[in-house]
């Protein structure tokens, strides 16, 4: 098979298109013939960083969609030719190839009416967003602030939160305001306005925030903690809170971290079943026109390094995918 591999760490320019042996699925695995590949920031970051668990040369990529081409021992609930999307463990050989072996428990079943390009945009951004909103035990009408709302994960969060009846306040650049409002935001705050956090400090006196979902950094999330009401929730999607951001026994907020890839090592089959079901629900909603996959670029397989570089440089108001 053809695969984009790297023999060393570096930017997307270190990727090389090479012939690699066709992998075979083991027990509890399936071989997927990739029809589309979803690109994510974690891809270029780990090409740059590397990982001690990798064998070299390494095939990167965590997200893909395609057809089941072979079944490993013990796999009975998927048929050959079935359409699936997946998030693969970044420690394994990845999706930047014509074929990828994945654990069967990570296979998201797809409606045949859904394009593979749209399906490839689901796993990492969509399931990360689903994990984030699932952290929050909030009733309809809850007030939620979402930073980084114009990105791929942020846009998925907006749509999922809207579906739960929350009132979502997006923090994004002004040029993206119309788009995030369409995706489900009730209001938009321009993060380029230097005093926006101070404005919100005044605003919460009349409009307390029940939760904040931050997609910037742990430090940024900590700076927002004072905006939360008593018993509020702070969700970090980029980084985590290493220490409590507020004094003990004050607003007693709850801290949440999100790590989709960690579920490959630490998630149970039951948890993966629920996550895959959520992905399948999202796929059905996209096929029905009720969920926006936010695709901003569809590139060819030969241009994968270029598309990954465009992702690295940004801006990225949505998802970039590659088709084979």
C-alpha positions in Angstrom: 0.0 0.0 0.0 1.0 3.7 -0.3 1.4 5.6 2.9 2.8 8.9 4.1 5.6 8.1 6.6 8.3 10.0 8.4 11.7 8.7 9.4 12.4 11.6 11.7 10.6 14.3 13.6 9.9 17.7 12.1 7.2 19.6 10.2 4.9 18.2 7.6 7.7 18.5 5.1 9.4 15.4 6.6 6.5 13.2 5.3 7.4 10.9 2.4 5.0 8.9 0.3 6.3 5.3 0.3 5.3 1.7 -0.3 4.6 -0.1 2.9 3.5 -3.7 3.7 -0.3 -4.2 3.8 -1.1 -4.6 7.5 -3.3 -7.5 8.7 -5.9 -7.3 11.5 -5.3 -9.3 14.6 -7.9 -10.6 17.1 -10.5 -7.9 17.8 -9.3 -5.7 14.9 -10.4 -4.7 11.4 -8.6 -3.5 8.4 -10.1 -0.3 6.9 -9.5 0.8 3.3 -9.3 4.5 3.8 -11.4 6.7 1.6 -10.9 9.9 3.5 -8.6 11.1 6.3 -9.4 13.8 8.8 -6.5 16.1 9.7 -6.1 17.3 13.3 -3.6 19.5 15.2 -2.5 16.4 17.1 -1.2 15.0 13.8 1.3 17.7 13.1 2.2 18.1 16.7 3.3 14.5 17.1 5.1 14.4 13.8 7.1 17.3 15.3 7.5 15.7 18.8 7.7 12.0 18.0 6.9 9.3 20.6 9.1 6.6 22.3 6.5 3.9 21.6 6.7 4.3 17.8 8.5 2.0 15.4 10.2 3.8 12.6 9.4 4.8 10.0 6.0 5.8 11.4 2.7 6.3 9.7 0.9 9.2 11.5 -2.8 10.2 11.6 -5.6 9.4 14.0 -8.8 10.0 12.0 -10.1 8.1 9.0 -13.2 6.8 7.2 -13.6 4.0 4.7 -14.7 0.5 4.1 -14.0 -2.6 6.2 -11.6 -4.7 4.0 -10.7 -7.6 6.4 -11.9 -8.9 9.8 -9.6 -10.1 12.6 -10.4 -13.2 14.7 -13.5 -12.8 16.9 -15.0 -9.9 15.0 -18.6 -10.8 14.2 -20.7 -7.6 14.3 -19.1 -5.8 11.3 -19.4 -7.0 7.7 -16.9 -6.7 4.9 -17.6 -3.5 3.0 -19.2 -1.8 5.9 -18.7 2.0 6.0 -17.0 3.1 9.2 -15.1 6.1 10.6 -12.6 5.8 13.4 -10.2 7.5 15.9 -7.1 5.4 16.1 -4.6 5.4 19.0 -1.8 7.8 18.1 0.7 5.2 19.3 -0.3 2.9 16.5 0.4 3.1 12.8 -2.1 5.7 11.7 -4.6 6.8 9.0 -2.2 8.6 6.5 -2.3 5.5 4.4 -4.4 3.5 1.9 -5.2 1.0 4.7 -5.2 1.1 8.5 -5.8 -1.5 11.2 -8.0 -0.3 14.0 -9.5 -1.9 17.1 -13.0 -3.0 16.2 -14.4 -1.2 19.3 -13.3 2.1 17.8 -15.2 1.6 14.5 -18.1 4.1 14.1 -20.8 2.7 11.8 -21.9 5.1 9.1 -25.0 5.5 6.9 -24.1 4.7 3.3 -25.6 8.1 2.3 -22.9 10.0 4.2 -19.8 11.0 2.2 -16.5 9.7 3.5 -15.1 13.2 3.5 -17.8 14.3 6.0 -17.4 11.1 8.0 -13.7 11.7 8.4 -14.4 15.0 10.1 -16.3 13.3 12.9 -13.9 11.4 15.2 -11.4 13.6 16.8 -13.2 17.0 16.9 -16.7 15.5 17.2 -15.9 12.9 19.9 -13.7 15.4 21.8 -16.7 17.8 21.8 -19.0 15.1 23.0 -16.7 14.2 25.9 -16.6 17.8 26.9 -20.3 18.4 27.0 -20.9 15.0 28.7 -18.8 16.3 31.6 -21.5 18.9 32.4 -24.6 17.8 34.4 -26.5 20.9 33.3 -30.2 21.4 32.7 -31.7 23.2 29.7 -31.3 26.9 30.1 -27.8 26.7 31.7 -25.4 29.5 30.8 -22.2 28.2 29.2 -19.1 30.1 27.9 -17.1 28.5 25.1 -13.7 29.9 24.2 -12.1 28.9 20.8 -15.6 28.5 19.6 -14.8 29.0 15.9 -12.5 26.0 15.6 -13.5 22.4 14.6 -14.0 21.3 18.2 -15.6 24.5 19.2 -18.1 24.3 16.4 -19.0 20.8 17.4 -19.4 21.9 21.0 -21.8 24.7 20.0 -24.0 22.3 18.0 -24.1 19.7 20.8 -24.7 22.3 23.5 -27.6 23.8 21.5 -29.1 20.3 21.3 -29.1 20.1 25.1 -30.9 23.4 25.4 -28.0 25.4 26.9 -27.5 29.1 26.3 -24.1 29.2 24.8 -21.9 32.3 24.8 -19.1 32.0 22.2 -15.7 33.6 22.4 -14.3 33.9 18.9 -12.9 36.4 16.4 -15.4 38.9 15.0 -15.2 37.7 11.4 -16.5 34.3 12.6 -19.4 35.8 14.5 -22.1 35.0 11.9 -20.9 31.4 11.6 -20.8 30.6 15.3 -24.2 32.2 15.8 -25.5 29.8 13.0 -23.9 26.9 14.8 -25.8 27.6 18.0 -24.2 30.5 20.0 -26.6 32.9 21.6 -24.0 35.6 21.8 -20.5 36.2 20.5 -17.6 38.0 22.3 -14.6 39.1 20.3 -11.5 37.7 22.0 -9.4 40.4 20.3 -11.0 43.0 22.4 -8.5 43.4 25.2 -11.1 44.0 28.0 -13.5 41.2 27.2 -12.8 39.3 30.4 -13.5 42.4 32.4 -16.7 42.9 30.5 -17.8 39.4 31.4 -16.9 40.1 35.1 -19.6 42.8 35.0 -22.0 40.7 33.0 -22.0 37.7 35.3 -23.6 39.8 38.1 -26.9 39.5 36.0 -26.0 36.4 34.0 -24.1 33.9 36.1 -22.1 31.3 34.2 -22.8 27.6 35.1 -19.8 26.3 33.0 -16.9 27.3 30.9 -15.4 25.1 28.1 -11.9 26.4 27.3 -10.0 25.4 24.2 -7.0 27.8 24.6 -4.7 26.5 27.4 -4.6 25.6 31.1 -3.4 29.0 32.0 -6.2 30.7 30.0 -8.8 28.4 31.6 -7.5 29.3 35.1 -7.9 33.0 34.3 -11.6 32.4 33.6 -12.3 30.5 36.8 -13.5 33.6 38.7 -16.3 34.1 36.1 -18.0 30.9 37.3 -20.9 30.8 39.6 -20.9 28.7 42.8 -20.7 25.0 42.0 -19.8 25.8 38.4 -17.7 23.7 36.0 -14.4 24.4 34.2 -13.6 22.1 31.3 -10.1 22.1 29.8 -9.8 20.7 26.3 -6.2 22.0 25.7 -4.0 21.2 28.7 -5.4 20.7 32.3 -5.5 22.3 35.7 -2.5 21.2 37.6 -3.6 23.1 40.7 -6.9 24.6 41.9 -7.3 28.0 40.2 -9.4 29.4 43.2 -9.1 29.3 47.0 -10.6 26.3 48.7 -14.2 26.6 50.0 -15.1 29.6 47.9 -17.1 28.9 44.8 -16.2 25.2 45.0 -16.1 24.8 41.2 -15.4 21.4 39.5 -12.5 20.9 37.2 -12.6 18.6 34.2 -10.0 17.5 31.7 -10.7 15.9 28.3 -8.4 13.4 26.5 -9.9 11.4 23.7 -6.7 9.5 23.0 -6.3 8.4 26.6 -9.4 6.3 26.2 -7.5 3.9 24.0 -5.3 2.9 27.0 -7.8 3.5 29.9 -11.3 3.3 28.5 -13.5 0.2 29.0 -15.4 -1.5 26.2 -18.6 -0.1 27.7 -17.2 3.5 27.4 -16.1 2.9 23.9 -19.5 1.5 23.0 -21.1 4.7 24.3 -18.6 6.9 22.4 -19.0 5.0 19.2 -22.8 5.3 19.5 -22.4 9.0 20.0 -20.3 9.1 16.8 -22.9 7.1 14.9 -25.6 9.5 16.1 -23.5 12.4 14.8 -23.0 10.7 11.5 -26.8 10.2 11.1 -27.4 13.9 12.0 -24.8 15.0 9.3 -26.5 12.8 6.7 -29.9 14.3 7.6 -28.6 17.8 7.4 -29.0 18.5 11.1 -25.3 18.7 12.0 -22.6 20.7 10.2 -19.3 18.8 9.7 -17.6 22.2 9.2 -15.4 21.2 6.2 -13.3 24.0 5.0 -10.9 22.0 2.7 -11.0 18.7 0.8 -7.5 17.9 -0.5 -6.2 15.0 -2.5 -4.0 12.3 -1.0 -1.0 13.5 -2.9 -1.3 16.9 -1.2 -1.6 15.6 2.3 1.6 17.3 3.6 0.4 20.6 2.1 -3.0 20.3 3.7 -1.4 19.5 7.0 0.9 22.5 6.8 -2.2 24.7 6.0 -3.8 23.3 9.2 -0.6 24.0 11.2 -0.5 27.7 10.0 -4.2 28.3 10.2 -6.7 29.8 10.6 -8.9 26.8 10.8 -12.6 27.7 11.2 -13.5 24.0 10.7 -12.1 20.7 9.4 -9.6 19.9 6.7 -9.9 16.4 5.2 -8.0 14.4 2.5 -9.7 12.0 0.1 -8.2 9.0 -1.6 
